[in-house]
């Protein structure tokens, strides 16, 4: 019963446009990864946990802010590629600016920067996925290739960053 009450409360927060969660260690499985994330992001965009997003996927527009080769390897289901270095507002045409948006990258830095741009272009409810795709796959949530087929791999940006992918079932590509 308590879990049901918590889920209802979280949904109410989403509807109020406030999905901000405490960016504490409970949002990531690896506390060291959590500390790394905190050293890179400024929390200028509200964060949302992988668990909350996973439970409520149909309520959000998903935007992948990584480089296209990263997106091609794997991404969250139905995520739109918008990029980071080559970000262009034209990629947002046709998206409903009033619908909640979740941005993600590898750990959350690039997505936070794109989230700031989204807010400046009129998107009213923008959230940064805490731990981004690395935490998503560490929790064994599904990722898909560019043909929307499930895959068990992720582009880790480079060898150094691959250490944050703890899921042994995931192939690391860089």
C-alpha positions as CSV (number, residue, x, y, z in Angstrom):
1,X,0.0,0.0,0.0
2,X,2.8,2.4,0.8
3,X,4.4,1.8,-2.6
4,X,1.1,2.7,-4.3
5,X,0.9,5.9,-2.3
6,X,4.5,6.8,-3.3
7,X,3.8,6.1,-7.0
8,X,0.7,8.3,-6.8
9,X,2.7,11.1,-5.1
10,X,5.4,10.9,-7.8
11,X,2.8,11.0,-10.6
12,X,1.2,14.1,-8.9
13,X,4.6,15.8,-8.8
14,X,5.0,15.0,-12.5
15,X,1.7,16.6,-13.3
16,X,2.6,19.6,-11.3
17,X,5.7,20.0,-13.5
18,X,8.1,19.1,-10.7
19,X,9.8,15.8,-11.2
20,X,12.9,16.9,-9.3
21,X,14.1,14.2,-7.0
22,X,16.7,14.3,-4.3
23,X,20.0,13.7,-6.3
24,X,21.3,11.4,-3.5
25,X,22.9,8.1,-3.9
26,X,19.6,6.2,-4.1
27,X,19.3,7.5,-7.7
28,X,22.3,5.5,-8.8
29,X,23.4,1.9,-8.0
30,X,27.1,2.8,-7.6
31,X,27.7,5.6,-5.1
32,X,31.1,6.5,-6.7
33,X,29.3,7.0,-10.0
34,X,26.8,9.3,-8.1
35,X,29.7,11.4,-6.9
36,X,31.1,11.7,-10.4
37,X,27.8,12.8,-11.7
38,X,27.5,15.5,-9.0
39,X,30.9,16.8,-9.9
40,X,29.9,17.3,-13.6
41,X,26.3,18.7,-13.4
42,X,25.0,21.9,-11.9
43,X,21.4,20.8,-11.4
44,X,20.3,23.7,-13.5
45,X,17.6,21.4,-15.0
46,X,15.5,19.2,-12.6
47,X,16.6,15.6,-12.5
48,X,14.5,12.5,-12.8
49,X,15.5,9.0,-11.8
50,X,15.8,6.1,-14.2
51,X,13.2,4.3,-12.1
52,X,10.6,7.1,-12.4
53,X,11.2,7.4,-16.1
54,X,11.0,3.7,-16.6
55,X,7.6,3.6,-14.8
56,X,6.2,6.5,-16.8
57,X,7.9,6.3,-20.2
58,X,4.7,7.1,-22.1
59,X,4.4,10.5,-20.4
60,X,7.6,12.0,-21.8
61,X,9.3,13.0,-25.0
62,X,12.8,11.5,-24.9
63,X,15.7,13.4,-26.4
64,X,19.1,11.8,-26.9
65,X,21.8,14.5,-26.7
66,X,24.9,12.3,-27.5
67,X,26.8,12.2,-30.7
68,X,25.1,10.3,-33.6
69,X,27.5,7.3,-33.4
70,X,26.5,6.9,-29.8
71,X,22.8,7.0,-30.6
72,X,23.3,4.5,-33.4
73,X,24.7,1.9,-31.1
74,X,21.8,2.1,-28.6
75,X,19.3,4.6,-27.2
76,X,16.1,4.6,-25.1
77,X,13.0,3.4,-26.9
78,X,11.5,6.1,-29.2
79,X,14.1,8.7,-28.2
80,X,14.7,11.5,-30.7
81,X,18.2,12.2,-31.6
82,X,19.1,15.9,-31.1
83,X,22.8,15.8,-30.6
84,X,25.1,18.0,-28.6
85,X,27.9,19.6,-30.6
86,X,25.6,19.7,-33.7
87,X,22.4,20.6,-31.8
88,X,20.0,22.6,-33.9
89,X,16.6,23.8,-32.9
90,X,15.2,22.5,-36.2
91,X,15.5,19.0,-34.8
92,X,12.7,20.0,-32.3
93,X,10.2,21.0,-34.9
94,X,6.9,19.2,-34.5
95,X,7.5,18.4,-30.8
96,X,4.9,19.6,-28.3
97,X,6.6,22.2,-26.1
98,X,4.0,21.7,-23.4
99,X,4.7,18.0,-23.0
100,X,7.3,16.9,-20.4
101,X,10.7,16.2,-22.0
102,X,13.5,14.0,-20.6
103,X,17.0,14.7,-22.0
104,X,19.9,12.2,-21.5
105,X,23.4,11.5,-22.6
106,X,26.1,9.3,-21.1
107,X,26.1,10.6,-17.5
108,X,24.1,13.9,-17.6
109,X,26.5,16.7,-18.5
110,X,25.6,17.2,-22.2
111,X,21.9,16.6,-21.6
112,X,21.9,19.3,-18.9
113,X,23.4,21.8,-21.4
114,X,20.8,20.9,-24.0
115,X,18.1,21.0,-21.4
116,X,19.0,24.6,-20.7
117,X,18.7,25.4,-24.4
118,X,15.3,23.7,-24.5
119,X,14.0,25.8,-21.6
120,X,15.2,28.9,-23.5
121,X,13.3,27.8,-26.6
122,X,10.0,27.5,-24.8
123,X,9.9,23.9,-23.5
124,X,8.1,24.2,-20.2
125,X,8.9,20.9,-18.5
126,X,12.4,19.6,-19.1
127,X,14.1,17.0,-16.9
128,X,17.6,15.6,-17.0
129,X,17.8,11.8,-16.6
130,X,20.1,11.3,-13.6
131,X,22.9,9.0,-14.5
132,X,21.6,9.0,-18.1
133,X,22.0,6.0,-20.3
134,X,24.8,4.5,-18.2
135,X,22.5,4.3,-15.1
136,X,19.7,3.1,-17.4
137,X,21.6,0.1,-18.6
138,X,23.1,-0.5,-15.2
139,X,19.5,-1.1,-14.0
140,X,19.1,-3.5,-16.9
141,X,16.4,-1.4,-18.6
142,X,16.2,-1.9,-22.4
143,X,18.0,0.0,-25.1
144,X,17.5,-0.2,-28.8
145,X,19.5,0.2,-32.0
146,X,18.5,2.6,-34.8
147,X,16.0,0.0,-36.2
148,X,14.3,-0.2,-32.8
149,X,15.6,-3.7,-32.1
150,X,16.6,-4.4,-28.5
151,X,20.4,-4.6,-28.1
152,X,22.8,-5.4,-25.2
153,X,25.4,-2.7,-25.9
154,X,26.1,0.9,-25.3
155,X,28.6,3.5,-26.7
156,X,30.5,4.6,-23.6
157,X,32.0,7.7,-25.3
158,X,35.5,6.4,-24.6
159,X,37.4,3.8,-22.7
160,X,37.8,6.0,-19.6
161,X,34.0,6.5,-19.2
162,X,33.2,2.8,-19.8
163,X,34.2,2.1,-16.2
164,X,30.8,3.5,-15.1
165,X,28.9,0.7,-17.0
166,X,28.7,-2.0,-14.3
167,X,26.2,-4.3,-16.0
168,X,28.1,-7.4,-17.1
169,X,25.5,-8.2,-19.7
170,X,26.3,-5.0,-21.7
171,X,28.9,-4.8,-24.4
172,X,30.8,-1.6,-24.2
173,X,31.6,0.2,-27.5
174,X,33.7,3.3,-28.0
